[in-house]
């Protein structure tokens, strides 16, 4: 898998986990080409998983957040208007944007931008035009049990 294919994987599915097991596809296992027992960092494809997941995370078309159960989740921009429309269904903080930032000493830290501060004006505008029931259905169809609506 290359960078373009990793982004296409997220776009195709709309929402994927980095490595967690659950109702969403798993990017790390897709990159590895097999189920991963234990931590992906210890897998022979660990370097490639890190490289490609970092690329996906840095994309302006992907939100990195923690859904559900605090699991790193990548959500493609095509779902953002529906997320904004249905934000009340998500636990506080779960739609905050996470980005890795390089520090002066070369280490990386996770920077958080609270929801809805990270949401572009064009996405907010698109959300106002969405029908709430349609937005809920889209998120449920894509996210299944990861969509917290009762």
N, C-alpha and C positions, 0 to 999 in steps of 0.2 A: 504494500500500500504506500502511495506517495501522498504529499500534502493535498493535492487537488482531490484525490480519492477520499481522504479523511474528511475534508469539508463536504464533499458530495454525500458521504455517509450520514453526516449530521443533517444536511439539507433534506435528504430523502426521508429520513425518519422523523425529522422535526425536533425530537428531543431524545437524547441518549445519555446514559451514564458514562463517566470516564471508565470506571472499573467495577462498580457495584453490581451485585446480582439483584434482579427484581423485574418489574414490569416493563422496563425500557431496554432497548439494545445496549450492548456494552462495547464501547470503542476499543478498549485495550484488547479484548478477546478477538475483535474483528481484525485488529492490526496483527496480533499474534497468530491468527488463523486457527486457534484452538482454545478450548476452555483453559483458564489459568487457575491453578491451585495455589493459594497463598497470595502474596503480594506481587503485583505485576513488575515491580522494580527488580525482583529476583528472577524473572523469566528471561530466557535467552534473548527475547525481543525487547527487553526492558528499555534499552537505549532508544530504539526506534519508537516505542510507545511514548516515551518522554518527549522525544523530538516532535512527533506528530500531534500529541495532545497539546503541547505548548503552542504549536502553530495554530491549531483549532482555537485555542483559548485567546490567541492574539487577534483573531479575525474580527473585523467590525460587524460581521454578519452573525456572530454567535454570542449569546449571553452565557456566561459561566456563573452558575448559582448553586445553591445546595437544596436539592429536592429529592424525593421525600426522605425523611429520616436523616437529614444532614448529609446526603450523598452528593458528590460533585456531579453536576448535570450540565450538559451543553444543550442550549435551546436555540434553534435557528430563527433568524429575524422574521421569517414568514409567520411565526406564531406570536410575535411580540404584541401586535394589536389585541389579539385574543387574551394574552396574559394580562395586559393593562385593563381590559374590559372586565376580566374575572379575578382581579387581584384580591378581592375580599375573601376568596375561597382559600387562599394560600396563607400559611402561618407567617406571622410577622418575621421579617428578616430573610425569608426563604427566596425572595425575588431580588435580593441585593446582588449587585454585580461583583464578581471576584476576578481580579487580574493579578498575575505575577508581575512584580516590578523588581528590577535590578537595583541593588543598593551600591553605594560607592565602593564598598569592600568586595564586591563581586557576588555576594550572597543575594538570594532572592527572598522577597517577602510577599505575602498576599495582601493586596490592597482591596478594600471594600468600598463600593459606592452604593449608598442606600437607594432602594426603590422609593420613589420614581425618579430620583435625580438623574439616573443614567439614561432614561427614556428620551429619545429624540422627539422634537416637536412633531415631526411628520408621523411618527408612530402614535403619539397621543391623539393627533387629529384623525388618523385612520381608526383608532379605537372608538372614537365618538360616533363614527358612521356604522359601526358593527352592531348587529342585533345580538343582545346578550345570550339568547338561547342558541343562536348559531355559533357564537364564540365558545360557549360551554360545550357544545357538541364537538366542535373541532378539537378542543383540548382533550376531551374525553376520548375521542377516536384516536388521537395521536399518543396520548399519555396513559390511557387506561387507568389502572389503579394508582398511578402516580399523580393523577389529577385529584385533588382532595375534596371535590364536591361530594356532599353526602348523597 
